[in-house]
Amino acid sequence: MIQGINHVGVAVKNLDDAVAFLQNVYGGVLISRTVYESERFESALVRVGGARIELLAGTDSSGLIAKFVGKRGEGIHHVSLQVDQFDDTLRDLKTKGLRVISEADTKEFKAAFIHPSGNLGVLTEIIEPKQDHMRVPYSVQRK
């Protein structure tokens, strides 16, 4: 079952600059930062008010994020929907005709990406967090 929006993914050219921008302009708070070596990108999860933004920057020009930014420029990459029964939800989406283009099962989460075609043109991630800092709802603590 879908619980809500977990985060919005935004592809950027420079991760440090993008994190600093969200911090300085919107009062963002860095939650975590992770390098995905095999996928050739780095991610920074930033809380902005009651929302989370995952900033994505390529670490290699041949990676998907770097190619995305090179072709389309910086901007929204995907919307992530949090679910509580990942396998059942993914099976249901597949039976409804949605095309899964990748899946991952890490220590932090289980996730799958749904192809934008046949999905209102939006790349959509289905995610079931395994760690509290990745779950929605989450407590918003102000400085």
DSSP file with accessible surface (Angstrom, degrees, kcal/mol):
  #  RESIDUE AA STRUCTURE BP1 BP2  ACC     N-H-->O    O-->H-N    N-H-->O    O-->H-N    TCO  KAPPA ALPHA  PHI   PSI    X-CA   Y-CA   Z-CA
    1    1 A M              0   0  140      0, 0.0    83,-1.5     0, 0.0     2,-0.4   0.000 360.0 360.0 360.0 137.3    0.0    0.0    0.0
    2    2 A I  E     -A   83   0A  83     81,-0.2    81,-0.3     1,-0.1     3,-0.1  -0.588 360.0-176.7 -77.6 129.6    1.3    3.5   -0.9
    3    3 A Q  E     -     0   0A  95     79,-3.4     2,-0.3     1,-0.4    80,-0.2   0.658  51.7 -74.3-100.5 -22.9    1.9    5.6    2.2
    4    4 A G  E     -A   82   0A  25     78,-1.0    78,-2.8   133,-0.0     2,-0.5  -0.920  67.8 -37.5 153.6-176.3    2.9    8.9    0.6
    5    5 A I  E     -A   81   0A  99     -2,-0.3    76,-0.3    76,-0.2     3,-0.1  -0.674  42.1-172.9 -79.2 124.8    5.7   10.7   -1.2
    6    6 A N  E     -     0   0A   3     74,-2.8     2,-0.3    -2,-0.5    -1,-0.2   0.899  62.9 -38.1 -82.2 -46.4    9.0    9.7    0.3
    7    7 A H  E     -A   80   0A   7     73,-1.1    73,-2.8    44,-0.1     2,-0.5  -0.978  48.5-115.1-166.3 169.1   11.1   12.2   -1.7
    8    8 A V  E     -Ab  79  53A  42     44,-1.5    46,-2.6    -2,-0.3     2,-0.4  -0.977  30.9-138.3-114.8 128.4   11.5   14.0   -5.0
    9    9 A G  E     -Ab  78  54A   0     69,-2.9    68,-3.3    -2,-0.5    69,-1.4  -0.773  18.5-170.7 -90.2 131.6   14.8   13.2   -6.9
   10   10 A V  E     -Ab  76  55A  32     44,-3.0    46,-2.7    -2,-0.4     2,-0.4  -0.985  15.2-141.5-125.4 121.0   16.5   16.1   -8.5
   11   11 A A  E     +Ab  75  56A   0     64,-2.6    64,-2.0    -2,-0.5     2,-0.3  -0.676  28.8 177.8 -81.6 133.4   19.5   15.6  -10.9
   12   12 A V        -     0   0    9     44,-3.1    46,-0.5    -2,-0.4     3,-0.2  -0.904  37.6-131.4-134.7 162.1   22.2   18.2  -10.5
   13   13 A K  S    S+     0   0  153     -2,-0.3     2,-0.5     1,-0.3    -1,-0.1   0.886  98.5  26.4 -77.9 -43.3   25.6   19.0  -11.9
   14   14 A N     >  -     0   0   68      1,-0.1     4,-2.1    43,-0.1    -1,-0.3  -0.963  62.6-162.6-130.8 116.1   27.4   19.6   -8.6
   15   15 A L  H  > S+     0   0    9     -2,-0.5     4,-2.7     1,-0.2     5,-0.2   0.907  91.3  51.3 -66.5 -43.5   26.2   17.9   -5.4
   16   16 A D  H  > S+     0   0   93      1,-0.2     4,-2.4     2,-0.2    -1,-0.2   0.927 112.6  46.5 -60.2 -44.8   28.1   20.1   -3.0
   17   17 A D  H  > S+     0   0  110      1,-0.2     4,-2.3     2,-0.2    -1,-0.2   0.896 112.8  49.7 -64.4 -39.7   26.8   23.3   -4.6
   18   18 A A  H  X S+     0   0   14     -4,-2.1     4,-2.3     2,-0.2    -2,-0.2   0.909 111.0  48.4 -68.6 -41.0   23.2   21.9   -4.7
   19   19 A V  H  X S+     0   0    8     -4,-2.7     4,-2.4     1,-0.2    -2,-0.2   0.950 112.6  49.2 -61.8 -47.0   23.3   20.9   -1.0
   20   20 A A  H  X S+     0   0   35     -4,-2.4     4,-3.2    -5,-0.2     5,-0.3   0.900 109.3  53.3 -59.9 -40.4   24.6   24.3   -0.1
   21   21 A F  H  X>S+     0   0  106     -4,-2.3     4,-2.9     2,-0.2     5,-0.6   0.952 110.2  45.7 -59.7 -51.1   21.9   26.0   -2.2
   22   22 A L  H  X5S+     0   0   15     -4,-2.3     6,-2.6     1,-0.2     4,-1.2   0.882 116.4  47.0 -62.5 -35.8   19.1   24.1   -0.4
   23   23 A Q  H  X5S+     0   0   76     -4,-2.4     4,-1.0     4,-0.3    -2,-0.2   0.947 119.0  38.2 -68.7 -48.5   20.7   24.8    3.0
   24   24 A N  H  <5S+     0   0  134     -4,-3.2    -2,-0.2    -5,-0.2    -3,-0.2   0.855 126.9  32.4 -74.1 -37.4   21.3   28.5    2.3
   25   25 A V  H  <5S+     0   0   82     -4,-2.9    -3,-0.2    -5,-0.3    -2,-0.1   0.886 134.9  20.6 -88.6 -42.1   18.1   29.4    0.4
   26   26 A Y  H  <<S-     0   0  140     -4,-1.2    23,-0.2    -5,-0.6    -3,-0.2   0.355 100.7-111.4-113.6   4.1   15.5   27.0    2.0
   27   27 A G     <  -     0   0   53     -4,-1.0    -4,-0.3    -6,-0.2    22,-0.3   0.796  53.1-179.2  70.5  28.5   17.1   26.1    5.3
   28   28 A G        -     0   0    3     -6,-2.6     2,-0.5    -7,-0.1    20,-0.2  -0.198  19.2-146.3 -63.0 151.8   17.6   22.5    4.2
   29   29 A V  E     -C   47   0A  35     18,-2.5    18,-3.0    20,-0.1     2,-0.3  -0.987  17.1-125.3-123.3 122.7   19.2   20.0    6.6
   30   30 A L  E     +C   46   0A  67     -2,-0.5    16,-0.2    16,-0.2     3,-0.1  -0.502  29.2 176.6 -68.4 124.6   21.4   17.2    5.2
   31   31 A I  E     -     0   0A  48     14,-3.3     2,-0.3     1,-0.4    15,-0.2   0.844  60.7 -19.8 -94.7 -47.7   20.1   13.8    6.3
   32   32 A S  E     -C   45   0A  30     13,-1.4    13,-2.6     2,-0.0    -1,-0.4  -0.988  47.5-150.4-159.1 162.1   22.5   11.5    4.5
   33   33 A R  E     +C   44   0A  91     -2,-0.3     2,-0.4    11,-0.2    11,-0.2  -0.990  20.0 178.0-141.3 131.8   24.9   11.2    1.7
   34   34 A T  E     -C   43   0A  42      9,-2.7     9,-3.3    -2,-0.4     2,-0.5  -0.998  21.4-145.1-140.5 137.6   25.7    8.0   -0.3
   35   35 A V  E     -C   42   0A  72     -2,-0.4     2,-0.8     7,-0.2     7,-0.2  -0.888   7.1-161.0-100.1 129.0   27.9    7.0   -3.2
   36   36 A Y  E  >> -C   41   0A  39      5,-3.0     5,-1.6    -2,-0.5     4,-0.7  -0.849  13.0-178.3-107.4  88.3   26.4    4.4   -5.5
   37   37 A E  T >45S+     0   0  160     -2,-0.8     3,-0.8     1,-0.2    -1,-0.2   0.898  76.6  49.4 -59.9 -45.8   29.6    3.2   -7.2
   38   38 A S  T 345S+     0   0   91      1,-0.3    -1,-0.2     2,-0.1    -2,-0.0   0.813 116.2  43.4 -68.6 -26.2   28.2    0.7   -9.6
   39   39 A E  T 345S-     0   0   95     -3,-0.3    25,-0.5     2,-0.2    26,-0.4   0.463 108.8-128.6 -93.2  -6.4   25.5    3.1  -10.8
   40   40 A R  T <<5 +     0   0   92     -3,-0.8    19,-2.0    -4,-0.7    20,-0.8   0.885  67.7 101.0  61.5  47.0   28.1    6.0  -11.0
   41   41 A F  E   < -CD  36  58A  35     -5,-1.6    -5,-3.0    17,-0.3     2,-0.4  -0.983  58.3-137.8-150.7 162.9   26.3    8.6   -9.0
   42   42 A E  E     -CD  35  57A  45     15,-2.9    15,-2.5    -2,-0.3     2,-0.4  -0.949  18.5-155.8-120.7 145.1   26.2   10.2   -5.6
   43   43 A S  E     -CD  34  56A   5     -9,-3.3    -9,-2.7    -2,-0.4     2,-0.4  -0.941   9.4-169.6-124.2 140.7   23.1   11.0   -3.6
   44   44 A A  E     -CD  33  55A   0     11,-2.2    11,-3.2    -2,-0.4     2,-0.6  -0.994  12.8-151.9-128.4 123.5   22.4   13.6   -0.9
   45   45 A L  E     -CD  32  54A   9    -13,-2.6   -14,-3.3    -2,-0.4   -13,-1.4  -0.865  19.5-174.8 -96.2 121.8   19.0   13.4    1.0
   46   46 A V  E     -CD  30  53A   0      7,-2.9     7,-2.8    -2,-0.6     2,-0.5  -0.971  19.1-141.5-123.8 129.8   18.1   16.8    2.3
   47   47 A R  E     -CD  29  52A  36    -18,-3.0   -18,-2.5    -2,-0.4     2,-0.5  -0.783  17.6-177.5 -89.0 129.0   15.1   17.7    4.5
   48   48 A V  E >   - D   0  51A  30      3,-2.8     3,-2.3    -2,-0.5     2,-0.2  -0.945  63.7 -55.0-126.6 104.5   13.4   21.0    3.6
   49   49 A G  T 3  S-     0   0   28     -2,-0.5    92,-0.1   -22,-0.3   -20,-0.1  -0.407 121.5 -19.3  60.1-126.9   10.6   21.8    6.0
   50   50 A G  T 3  S+     0   0   59     -2,-0.2    -1,-0.3    -3,-0.1     2,-0.3   0.277 127.3  77.9 -94.2  12.8    8.3   18.7    5.9
   51   51 A A  E <   - D   0  48A  53     -3,-2.3    -3,-2.8     2,-0.0     2,-0.4  -0.766  65.9-140.6-118.7 163.4    9.6   17.5    2.6
   52   52 A R  E     - D   0  47A   7     -2,-0.3   -44,-1.5    -5,-0.2     2,-0.4  -0.983   9.1-165.0-125.9 141.2   12.7   15.6    1.4
   53   53 A I  E     -bD   8  46A  39     -7,-2.8    -7,-2.9    -2,-0.4     2,-0.7  -0.989   9.7-151.1-123.0 128.3   14.7   16.1   -1.7
   54   54 A E  E     -bD   9  45A  22    -46,-2.6   -44,-3.0    -2,-0.4     2,-0.4  -0.907  13.7-154.7 -99.3 113.4   17.2   13.6   -3.0
   55   55 A L  E     -bD  10  44A   5    -11,-3.2   -11,-2.2    -2,-0.7     2,-0.4  -0.745  10.3-163.9 -87.0 134.8   19.9   15.4   -4.9
   56   56 A L  E     +bD  11  43A   3    -46,-2.7   -44,-3.1    -2,-0.4     2,-0.4  -0.981  11.2 175.4-125.3 127.0   21.6   13.2   -7.5
   57   57 A A  E     - D   0  42A   6    -15,-2.5   -15,-2.9    -2,-0.4   -44,-0.1  -0.998  30.6-117.4-133.4 135.4   25.0   13.9   -9.2
   58   58 A G  E     - D   0  41A  29    -46,-0.5   -17,-0.3    -2,-0.4   -43,-0.1  -0.376  14.7-166.1 -67.7 143.8   26.9   11.7  -11.6
   59   59 A T  S    S+     0   0   76    -19,-2.0     2,-0.3     1,-0.3   -18,-0.2   0.418  80.9  33.4-104.7  -3.9   30.4   10.6  -10.6
   60   60 A D  S >  S-     0   0   71    -20,-0.8     3,-2.1     1,-0.0     6,-0.4  -0.977  78.9-127.4-152.3 136.4   31.3    9.5  -14.1
   61   61 A S  T 3  S+     0   0  107     -2,-0.3     9,-0.1     1,-0.3    -3,-0.0   0.692 109.0  57.9 -63.7 -16.0   30.2   11.0  -17.4
   62   62 A S  T 3  S+     0   0   47      4,-0.1    -1,-0.3     5,-0.0     2,-0.1   0.510  85.9 104.1 -92.2  -2.7   29.0    7.6  -18.6
   63   63 A G  S <> S-     0   0    0     -3,-2.1     4,-2.4   -23,-0.2     5,-0.2  -0.328  83.0-112.1 -77.4 161.2   26.5    7.1  -15.7
   64   64 A L  H  > S+     0   0  136    -25,-0.5     4,-2.4     1,-0.2     5,-0.1   0.874 114.8  49.1 -61.5 -40.8   22.8    7.5  -16.1
   65   65 A I  H  > S+     0   0    8    -26,-0.4     4,-2.7     2,-0.2     5,-0.2   0.939 111.6  48.3 -68.1 -44.5   22.6   10.7  -13.9
   66   66 A A  H  > S+     0   0   28     -6,-0.4     4,-2.6   -26,-0.3    -2,-0.2   0.916 113.6  48.1 -61.2 -40.5   25.4   12.4  -15.8
   67   67 A K  H  X S+     0   0  125     -4,-2.4     4,-2.2     2,-0.2     5,-0.3   0.902 109.9  52.9 -65.7 -40.1   23.8   11.5  -19.1
   68   68 A F  H  X>S+     0   0   29     -4,-2.4     4,-3.2    -5,-0.2     5,-0.6   0.951 112.7  43.6 -58.7 -50.2   20.4   12.8  -17.8
   69   69 A V  H  X5S+     0   0   18     -4,-2.7     4,-1.9     1,-0.2    -2,-0.2   0.907 113.0  52.9 -64.7 -39.6   21.9   16.2  -16.8
   70   70 A G  H  <5S+     0   0   70     -4,-2.6    -1,-0.2    -5,-0.2    -2,-0.2   0.868 119.3  34.3 -62.8 -36.0   23.9   16.3  -20.1
   71   71 A K  H  <5S+     0   0  163     -4,-2.2    -2,-0.2    -5,-0.2    -1,-0.2   0.887 137.2  16.4 -86.5 -43.1   20.8   15.8  -22.2
   72   72 A R  H  <5S-     0   0  155     -4,-3.2    -3,-0.2    -5,-0.3    -2,-0.2   0.526  97.5-129.3-110.2 -14.1   18.0   17.5  -20.2
   73   73 A G     << -     0   0   26     -4,-1.9    -1,-0.2    -5,-0.6   -62,-0.1  -0.195  53.0 -31.0  84.2 178.3   19.9   19.8  -17.8
   74   74 A E  S    S+     0   0  106     -5,-0.1     2,-0.3    -4,-0.1   -62,-0.2  -0.361  89.8  92.6 -67.4 149.1   19.3   19.9  -14.0
   75   75 A G  E    S-A   11   0A  27    -64,-2.0   -64,-2.6    -2,-0.0     2,-0.1  -0.946  72.8 -15.7 156.5-173.1   15.8   19.2  -12.8
   76   76 A I  E     +A   10   0A 119     -2,-0.3   -66,-0.3   -66,-0.2     3,-0.1  -0.334  46.1 173.6 -61.5 129.4   13.4   16.7  -11.5
   77   77 A H  E     -     0   0A  32    -68,-3.3    46,-0.3     1,-0.4     2,-0.3   0.796  58.8 -18.5-103.0 -44.7   14.5   13.2  -12.1
   78   78 A H  E     -A    9   0A   4    -69,-1.4   -69,-2.9    44,-0.1     2,-0.4  -0.985  48.8-125.1-159.3 164.1   11.9   11.1  -10.3
   79   79 A V  E     -Ae   8 124A  38     44,-1.8    46,-2.9    -2,-0.3     2,-0.5  -0.971  26.6-147.8-114.4 134.4    9.2   11.0   -7.6
   80   80 A S  E     -Ae   7 125A   0    -73,-2.8   -74,-2.8    -2,-0.4   -73,-1.1  -0.913   7.9-162.8-109.5 122.1    9.5    8.4   -4.9
   81   81 A L  E     -Ae   5 126A  40     44,-3.3    46,-2.6    -2,-0.5     2,-0.3  -0.904  15.3-137.1-104.4 125.9    6.4    6.8   -3.4
   82   82 A Q  E     -Ae   4 127A   4    -78,-2.8   -79,-3.4    -2,-0.5   -78,-1.0  -0.648  23.7-175.1 -83.7 136.5    6.8    5.0   -0.1
   83   83 A V  E     -A    2   0A   1     44,-2.7     3,-0.2    -2,-0.3   -81,-0.2  -0.859  26.3-150.2-125.9 160.7    5.1    1.6    0.4
   84   84 A D  S    S+     0   0   58    -83,-1.5     2,-0.2    -2,-0.3   -82,-0.1   0.535  95.4  40.9-107.6 -10.0    4.7   -0.7    3.3
   85   85 A Q     >  +     0   0  103    -84,-0.3     4,-2.9     1,-0.1     5,-0.3  -0.650  69.9 177.3-135.6  78.9    4.4   -4.0    1.3
   86   86 A F  H  > S+     0   0    4     -2,-0.2     4,-3.0     1,-0.2     5,-0.3   0.891  75.6  45.6 -53.3 -56.2    7.0   -3.7   -1.4
   87   87 A D  H  > S+     0   0   82      1,-0.2     4,-2.3     2,-0.2    -1,-0.2   0.917 116.5  45.3 -60.0 -44.2    6.7   -7.1   -3.1
   88   88 A D  H  > S+     0   0   81      2,-0.2     4,-2.3     1,-0.2    -1,-0.2   0.915 114.9  48.3 -65.4 -42.7    2.9   -7.0   -3.1
   89   89 A T  H  X S+     0   0   13     -4,-2.9     4,-2.5     2,-0.2    -2,-0.2   0.933 112.5  47.8 -64.3 -44.7    2.7   -3.4   -4.4
   90   90 A L  H  X S+     0   0    6     -4,-3.0     4,-2.4    -5,-0.3    -2,-0.2   0.923 111.3  50.5 -64.8 -41.9    5.3   -4.1   -7.1
   91   91 A R  H  X S+     0   0  138     -4,-2.3     4,-2.2    -5,-0.3    -1,-0.2   0.924 110.9  50.1 -60.2 -43.3    3.4   -7.2   -8.2
   92   92 A D  H  X S+     0   0   70     -4,-2.3     4,-1.2     1,-0.2    -2,-0.2   0.916 109.7  49.8 -62.3 -43.9    0.2   -5.3   -8.4
   93   93 A L  H  <>S+     0   0   23     -4,-2.5     5,-2.1     1,-0.2     3,-0.2   0.897 110.3  51.1 -64.1 -38.8    1.7   -2.5  -10.4
   94   94 A K  H ><5S+     0   0   96     -4,-2.4     3,-1.8     1,-0.2    -1,-0.2   0.909 107.0  52.7 -65.0 -40.6    3.1   -5.0  -12.9
   95   95 A T  H 3<5S+     0   0  108     -4,-2.2    -1,-0.2     1,-0.3    -2,-0.2   0.766 103.6  59.0 -67.6 -21.8   -0.3   -6.7  -13.3
   96   96 A K  T 3<5S-     0   0  143     -4,-1.2    -1,-0.3    -3,-0.2    -2,-0.2   0.352 126.9-100.5 -86.1   4.1   -1.7   -3.2  -14.1
   97   97 A G  T < 5S+     0   0   65     -3,-1.8     2,-0.2     1,-0.3    -3,-0.2   0.492  72.8 144.2  95.6   4.4    0.7   -3.0  -17.0
   98   98 A L      < -     0   0   34     -5,-2.1     2,-0.6     1,-0.1    -1,-0.3  -0.548  45.8-129.8 -79.0 145.0    3.5   -0.8  -15.6
   99   99 A R        -     0   0  132     18,-0.4    16,-3.2    16,-0.3     2,-0.5  -0.839  11.4-149.3-101.7 120.4    7.0   -1.6  -16.7
  100  100 A V  E     -F  114   0A  34     -2,-0.6    14,-0.2    14,-0.2     3,-0.1  -0.734  14.4-178.8 -86.0 128.4    9.7   -2.0  -14.1
  101  101 A I  E     +     0   0A  82     12,-2.8     2,-0.3    -2,-0.5    13,-0.1   0.627  64.8   3.4-105.9 -16.9   13.1   -0.9  -15.4
  102  102 A S  E     -F  113   0A  59     11,-0.9    11,-2.3     2,-0.0    -1,-0.3  -0.965  56.2-163.1-163.2 153.5   15.3   -1.6  -12.3
  103  103 A E  E     -F  112   0A 110     -2,-0.3     2,-0.3     9,-0.2     9,-0.3  -0.974   7.0-172.9-136.3 151.4   15.0   -3.0   -8.8
  104  104 A A  E     -F  111   0A  42      7,-2.9     7,-2.8    -2,-0.3     2,-0.4  -0.996  13.3-169.1-145.1 145.7   17.3   -2.8   -5.8
  105  105 A D  E     +F  110   0A 104     -2,-0.3     5,-0.2     5,-0.2     2,-0.2  -0.901  28.2 158.7-134.7 101.5   17.4   -4.5   -2.3
  106  106 A T        -     0   0   39      3,-3.2    -2,-0.0    -2,-0.4     0, 0.0  -0.588  57.8 -96.5-114.0-179.6   20.0   -2.8   -0.1
  107  107 A K  S    S+     0   0  155      1,-0.2     3,-0.1    -2,-0.2    -1,-0.0   0.760 125.0  44.1 -70.1 -20.9   20.5   -2.5    3.7
  108  108 A E  S    S-     0   0   34      1,-0.3    22,-3.6    22,-0.1    23,-0.9   0.776 124.4 -18.9 -91.8 -31.2   18.7    0.8    3.6
  109  109 A F  E     - G   0 129A  16     20,-0.3    -3,-3.2    21,-0.2     2,-0.4  -0.991  47.2-119.4-165.2 164.5   15.7    0.0    1.3
  110  110 A K  E     +FG 105 128A  40     18,-1.8    18,-2.7    -2,-0.3     2,-0.3  -0.965  45.9 168.4-110.6 136.7   14.0   -2.0   -1.3
  111  111 A A  E     -FG 104 127A   3     -7,-2.8    -7,-2.9    -2,-0.4     2,-0.3  -0.986  22.9-173.4-149.8 157.1   13.2    0.0   -4.4
  112  112 A A  E     -FG 103 126A   0     14,-1.9    14,-3.0    -2,-0.3     2,-0.5  -0.984  20.0-134.9-148.1 146.1   12.1   -0.3   -8.0
  113  113 A F  E     -FG 102 125A  40    -11,-2.3   -12,-2.8    -2,-0.3   -11,-0.9  -0.901  13.2-148.1-105.9 132.9   11.8    2.3  -10.8
  114  114 A I  E     -FG 100 124A   2     10,-3.5    10,-1.7    -2,-0.5   -14,-0.2  -0.857  27.4-112.6 -99.2 128.9    8.7    2.4  -13.0
  115  115 A H        -     0   0   53    -16,-3.2   -16,-0.3    -2,-0.5     7,-0.2  -0.280  19.8-127.3 -61.2 141.6    9.3    3.5  -16.6
  116  116 A P  S > >S+     0   0   36      0, 0.0     3,-2.3     0, 0.0     5,-1.8   0.832  85.5  92.1 -61.8 -32.5    7.7    6.9  -17.4
  117  117 A S  T 3 5S+     0   0   67      1,-0.3   -18,-0.4     4,-0.2    -2,-0.1  -0.429 101.4  12.4 -67.3 133.2    5.9    5.6  -20.5
  118  118 A G  T 3 5S+     0   0   74     -2,-0.1    -1,-0.3   -20,-0.1    -3,-0.0   0.591 115.4  85.1  76.7   9.8    2.4    4.5  -19.5
  119  119 A N  T X 5S-     0   0   32     -3,-2.3     3,-1.9   -21,-0.0    -2,-0.1  -0.237 118.4 -86.4-136.3  42.3    3.0    6.3  -16.1
  120  120 A L  T 3 5S-     0   0  174      1,-0.3    -3,-0.1     3,-0.0     3,-0.1   0.721  79.2 -69.8  58.3  23.8    1.9    9.8  -17.0
  121  121 A G  T 3 <S+     0   0   61     -5,-1.8     2,-0.5     1,-0.2    -1,-0.3   0.625 104.2 126.0  75.2  14.0    5.5   10.5  -18.3
  122  122 A V    <   -     0   0   60     -3,-1.9     2,-0.5    -6,-0.5    -1,-0.2  -0.913  60.7-135.3-114.2 123.8    6.9   10.4  -14.7
  123  123 A L        -     0   0   28     -2,-0.5   -44,-1.8   -46,-0.3     2,-0.5  -0.635  35.3-165.8 -68.5 122.2    9.8    8.2  -13.7
  124  124 A T  E     -eG  79 114A  15    -10,-1.7   -10,-3.5    -2,-0.5     2,-0.5  -0.966  15.0-154.3-124.1 129.9    8.5    6.8  -10.4
  125  125 A E  E     -eG  80 113A  11    -46,-2.9   -44,-3.3    -2,-0.5     2,-0.5  -0.862   4.7-155.3 -99.3 134.1   10.4    5.0   -7.6
  126  126 A I  E     -eG  81 112A   2    -14,-3.0   -14,-1.9    -2,-0.5     2,-0.4  -0.952  25.0-178.1-104.3 125.2    8.5    2.6   -5.3
  127  127 A I  E     -eG  82 111A   2    -46,-2.6   -44,-2.7    -2,-0.5   -16,-0.2  -0.982  28.5-170.4-134.9 138.6   10.5    2.4   -2.1
  128  128 A E  E     - G   0 110A  50    -18,-2.7   -18,-1.8    -2,-0.4   -44,-0.1  -0.928  28.1-143.9-121.9 102.2   10.2    0.5    1.2
  129  129 A P  E     - G   0 109A   3      0, 0.0   -20,-0.3     0, 0.0   -21,-0.1  -0.344  17.2-169.1 -65.9 147.3   12.7    1.9    3.7
  130  130 A K  S    S+     0   0   94    -22,-3.6     2,-0.4     1,-0.1   -21,-0.2   0.447  72.6  63.2-108.4  -9.5   14.4   -0.4    6.1
  131  131 A Q  S >  S-     0   0   65    -23,-0.9     3,-1.6     1,-0.1     4,-0.4  -0.937  81.7-127.4-121.5 144.0   15.9    2.5    8.2
  132  132 A D  G >  S+     0   0  132     -2,-0.4     3,-1.6     1,-0.3    -1,-0.1   0.842 104.1  61.7 -58.6 -39.2   14.0    5.1   10.2
  133  133 A H  G 3  S+     0   0   74      1,-0.3    -1,-0.3     5,-0.1     5,-0.0   0.693 105.5  50.0 -65.8 -12.9   15.7    8.2    8.7
  134  134 A M  G <  S+     0   0   20     -3,-1.6    -1,-0.3   -26,-0.1    -2,-0.2   0.501  92.7 100.4 -99.9  -5.5   14.4    7.1    5.3
  135  135 A R    <   -     0   0   87     -3,-1.6    -7,-0.0    -4,-0.4    -5,-0.0  -0.515  67.9-114.3 -87.0 150.7   10.8    6.7    6.4
  136  136 A V  S    S+     0   0   29     -2,-0.2     2,-0.1     1,-0.1  -130,-0.1  -0.977  95.3  45.5-119.6 136.8    7.8    9.0    5.9
  137  137 A P  S    S+     0   0  123      0, 0.0     2,-0.3     0, 0.0    -1,-0.1   0.561  82.4 164.0 -75.8 156.9    6.3   10.3    8.1
  138  138 A Y        -     0   0   48     -2,-0.1     2,-0.2   -88,-0.1    -5,-0.1  -0.931  42.6 -92.5-135.8 157.8    9.3   11.4   10.0
  139  139 A S        -     0   0   81     -2,-0.3     2,-0.7     1,-0.1     0, 0.0  -0.485  31.3-141.0 -76.0 140.1    9.8   14.0   12.7
  140  140 A V        -     0   0   58     -2,-0.2     2,-0.6   -90,-0.0   -90,-0.1  -0.904  19.4-171.1-101.2 113.7   10.7   17.4   11.6
  141  141 A Q        -     0   0  134     -2,-0.7     2,-0.3   -92,-0.1   -92,-0.1  -0.936   8.6-151.4-109.4 123.2   13.2   18.9   13.9
  142  142 A R              0   0  192     -2,-0.6    -2,-0.0     1,-0.1     0, 0.0  -0.669 360.0 360.0 -91.6 149.9   14.0   22.6   13.5
  143  143 A K              0   0  222     -2,-0.3    -1,-0.1     0, 0.0     0, 0.0  -0.422 360.0 360.0 -73.8 360.0   17.4   24.1   14.4
